[in-house]
């Protein structure tokens, strides 16, 4: 059972214990020392909580100088079978838009094809990219996020590490994903995925 | 440490004795509790206690600078409790021998930080220089201690650098606070908290067996730790702001900016988990929550209490929905009610100058928020995991199969983290 599924059942129980009986105790309903201390009669400085949320803008362009990659970025969602959609073109990268945007807390995921039926795709060189290589992602508001590759892994698709690639943390990381390994002609699909992990530069 | 700056330290002795008394039971033997908690669970609690140490030490230093001796005494008692709790965890995580060395070293730097704040209060540059000298010696000692305990996995230079940064944040915020530069003081207060909290992860990764250290890097454990850091910090900063509101200290505006920073970080975490629309909705509710707590401290108890009850219900419903109702609205509303009640009790105790109670409640509130964050992280994580893509990506058509299969890494390797 995945870790998230194992713990979810315990969550409600734990929260119940944390909340005790869930009733509001009485003391603060009485005239309080805080109120008495504040009763001097003169105006208090106001506190205004920040209500403006500035979301990190969506990615529009991907650049990886070491791989000679300079591409627009397409938005990607999920297919009806729950698998991730892939870019329409083999020379264009795609960002999984149900996850974090590059540079905000969390793992942003960008996909690219390794090849077409006749030639190389945008991520043909991803399996050979060296740790330390830089990745720059331009965003729709003119800002950018820079990352540095830390390591590259190849995994069988049937054992794809969904948790490691997509599961949320608040670390502002990037994962680049493509195909690799041997090609299964019967299925018309590579057997493996190549995943490059990157941290903020 | 007693060679120089004796005057400052002798003046501090009665106050520091209170904190040291808290540590007495751990000498000469550090009791090691045997619990069922996994090492990773203990490690993230260690992170939380380190973060708590940073804010308690900063509060101690600030109250010393203000000359608020009653508050100093209560803050020092809380620091002693924090050191004892940390020492217990160090014993469980890294062994009794390590804990026995840790406790006096850790306590020593608190004494020196206090001496530093006393020197600032007295505008005594000589005493300040003496305290800095002692802190510098301590940084080397503690860094070497951590490096030694890691058996080579943490380089002495890296360990010292981490300790230097910790001390630098605390002395820096004290310098700025004494100079009336509250914006800088509060920036360093938050940076110090975040750095010291994360130092717990660095130490745990270095000192724990490799398998346990790897567990701490798993997404679920990272989320537990990170949400714990933000929500526990929320409690700390609300308390800081309500204290400033009660006594109308000049750092009120800067303190307000500080909690707004935390609120933005929490909203960003909600964005990561559930998208920007959810983040905006959360931030509006959370802003109401903080504003009403401040209103309570400023004398609007009735209206604030009524408003808070409504906010608790709306926030409970929102968070329950975010968890995919893995946690019910009623349970979450009750947890938020408890949180608000504790923060109001803190404000009341502080206003009544019952600093011992105020610190006791604050200590409990911090732990409650950390525990609540862990529960929320689990439920949020499960909610998000249910919607993640299934399987690998079909990102190839085979036209370059001969070349692709010969690329580096032709033998499959694991994901690596």
Interface residues (C-beta under 8 A of the other chain):
Chain A: X2 X3 X4 X5 X7 X8 X10 X11 X12 X14 X15 X16 X18 X19 X20 X21 X22 X23 X24 X25 X27 X28 X29 X31 X32 X33 X34 X35 X36 X37 X38 X39 X44 X45 X47 X48 X49 X50 X51 X53 X55 X56 X78 X81 X82 X83 X84 X86 X87 X90 X96 X98 X100 X104 X105 X106 X111 X112 X113 X114 X115 X116 X117 X118 X119 X120 X121 X123 X124 X127 X128 X151 X152 X153 X154 X155 X156 X157 X158 X160 X161 X162 X163 X164 X165 X166 X167 X168 X169 X170 X171 X177 X178 X179 X180 X181 X182 X183 X185 X188 X189 X190 X192 X193 X194 X195 X197
Chain B: X218 X219 X220 X222 X223 X226 X227 X230 X241 X242 X245 X246 X247 X248 X252 X253 X256 X259 X260 X263 X264 X267 X268 X269 X271 X272 X273 X276 X279 X280 X283 X284 X286 X287 X288 X290 X291 X294 X296 X297 X298 X299 X300 X301 X305 X309 X323 X326 X327 X328 X330 X331 X332 X333 X334 X335 X337 X338 X341 X344 X345 X347 X348 X349 X350 X351 X352 X368 X371 X372 X374 X375 X376 X378 X379 X380 X381 X382 X384 X385 X386 X387 X388 X389 X390 X391 X392 X393 X394 X395 X396 X397 X398 X399 X400 X401 X403 X404 X405 X407 X408 X409 X410 X411 X412 X413 X414 X415 X416 X417
